[in-house]
Amino acid sequence: MKYLKIGQVISVFALIFLSPAVVQPQNSLYDPLRLSENLEFELGFLSGYTGNLLNDSVGVEDAQTVTRGSIRYYPWAPLELNFDNEYTYYNKTYNLSSYHGTFGATYIPTPEESRFSVFLSANFDIRRYSETRKNFNNDNLDLVASAGYRIAGPLALRIGTAYHSNSYINSKVSSKKKWEFFSGLNSSFWGSNTFDFEAGYSNMDYSFILDTVWSIDTMFVDLDVEDYYSDGNLFAFYLSPRFSRSLGSKTGIGIEYDYHKFSNPDHAVILISEVEFISPFANVCEGKSVTANIKTYMVPGFIITTGSGYWEKQYLKMLQGDINFTPVLFARKRMDFQSRWFLNMERPINLGQGAILKPVLNLDYTNNNSSHGTFDYHKWSVNAGITYLF
Amino acid sequence: MSPYLKPLAVLSIIVLVLSPAFADDSQGEKTTPSAFTDFDGDGIRDDAQDTNNDGIPDLGEPREEPSKDNSPTETGLFYSEAAQEEVEKSLLSERDKFQKRKFAVRGHSQNRGDFGTGGFGPDEGMSSAVSSACPGGVCH
């Protein structure tokens, strides 16, 4: 299975790499003069502090530093190849430190003036933790294909599909594969008002414990927890209307409503350990949310964005406590009510010849009330960083 | 909740939507002649010109007209705008050409679906995982 995934990635890249050479033989990909102007580098450094790193009632304070380096190469107008590296280091919770690497390609075959446009992308990324957290090491494959059509004036339609494979290399039950299908429309009216509507459907395969299992016994029966798991598919759909408009030429607002609903979650139970901060089910939930953002260029030289949001989330049924002594029957759904606010300030500095320095500062506040006391928390985060693009 | 709160909210929304003068004071300027489009939902017109590519639109600053004195297409008898555009296009790097294509697909290169709630929070400057300090570097 692992080799199949690697094969898929190689096939996609081979197809993309070979196609320009076939279609445009006169375009030399290896001309050194063209090489330098078609390469882009990004270096980033960020340091921050959060009052509740693990998003739970314990409230572990910690500081982190992130270093990032990316290379993007454009061998041909429709193609971008990207290679990103990022390392996150935590001061106190240092065993949570991780490396994240991504290799990907984006292919846009349609010219910019075309009414019909196509977008294709493939990304493979890995995340690696220290030895003590190696159970969370994971490999991901993301594929996206979408198309859009501008019907007339400000009306545009879109349709697309996305595939995501998430493989926890040291755990059999946590991995998941997901297909998404989406379509939407975008239209501007009465000057600078814009309405955007998107609807979609997702299908995810996952492992869960059936709620008809009486209890999990790993002490007196020669079975592992994994032996109690069943495989199945979780289906979900979503509706997302959004309204946005400008407030003068330098400020804009956007308001979005999202409604997510599972269609068949009733008999699935997962362990509470599977929804903790870096676990695969940490944000698998249904519910609704309202978010609002304001972006402004009013302060000369700055991009300032602020936003606020409210979420009602309902998670899958969860089994809390010692699994050997807690009947599966006691599993309950978790309900969270979350509000969040953020402020982001960026000050791009143009250094000439295409080089840009981007200092950034952001503040973030989250308040989460949960039916499971473990997830009652609030947190403040503050981060400052700088990115150099050249 | 006050009985006046709901009508007041509805009224505010109607005033907001119907206020063209307040809406976009750049509409009369020649720098952005096309119809208003906002595919990313930030409320700011997507095609606002950004000459120096720093992420901040020029917003009404006068556009720097290219010198036409020595332009071969200008001095020739058969000058056409299409030919001028073709010349300008040929001077672009592959990177610039890709960025133009990427801009054209901005309306459908991302979607809002998932099994959870995401896509909210600071996304400027650095990657989302970095800027919102997600635990373990993982943003959900």
Interface residues (C-beta under 8 A of the other chain):
Chain A: R34 E37 N38 L39 E40 G44 L46 G48 T50 L53 L54 N55 Q64 V66 R68 R72 Y74 P75 W76 A77 P78 L79 E80 D84 E86 T88 L96 S98 H100 T106 I108 T110 P111 E112 E113 S114 S117 V118 F119 S121 R127 Y129 R133 F136 V144 S146 A147 G148 G153 P154 A156 R158 I159 G160 A162 K178 E180 F182 G184 N186 S188 W190 G191 S192 N193 T194 D196 E198 G200 Y201 S202 M204 L234 A236 Y238 S240 R242 S244 R245 S246 L247 G248 S249 K250 T251 G252 I253 G254 E256 D258 H260 F277 I278 A282 N283 V284 C285 G287 S289 T291 N293 I294 K295 Y297 G301 I303 T305 G307 G309 W311 K313 R340 F342 L343 N344 E346 P348 I349 N350 G354 I356 K358 P359 V360 N362 D364 S381 N383 G385 T387
Chain B: L16 V17 L18 P20 F22 A23 D24 D25 S26 Q27 A35 F36 T37 D38 F39 G41 D42 G43 I44 R45 A48 N52 N53 D54 G55 I56 P57 L59 G60 S93 E94 R95 K97 F98 K100 R101 K102 F103 A104 V105 G107 H108 S109 N111 R112 G113 D114 F115 G116 T117 G118 F120 G121 P122 D123 E124 G125 M126 S127 A129 V130 S131 S132 A133 P135 G136 G137 V138 H140
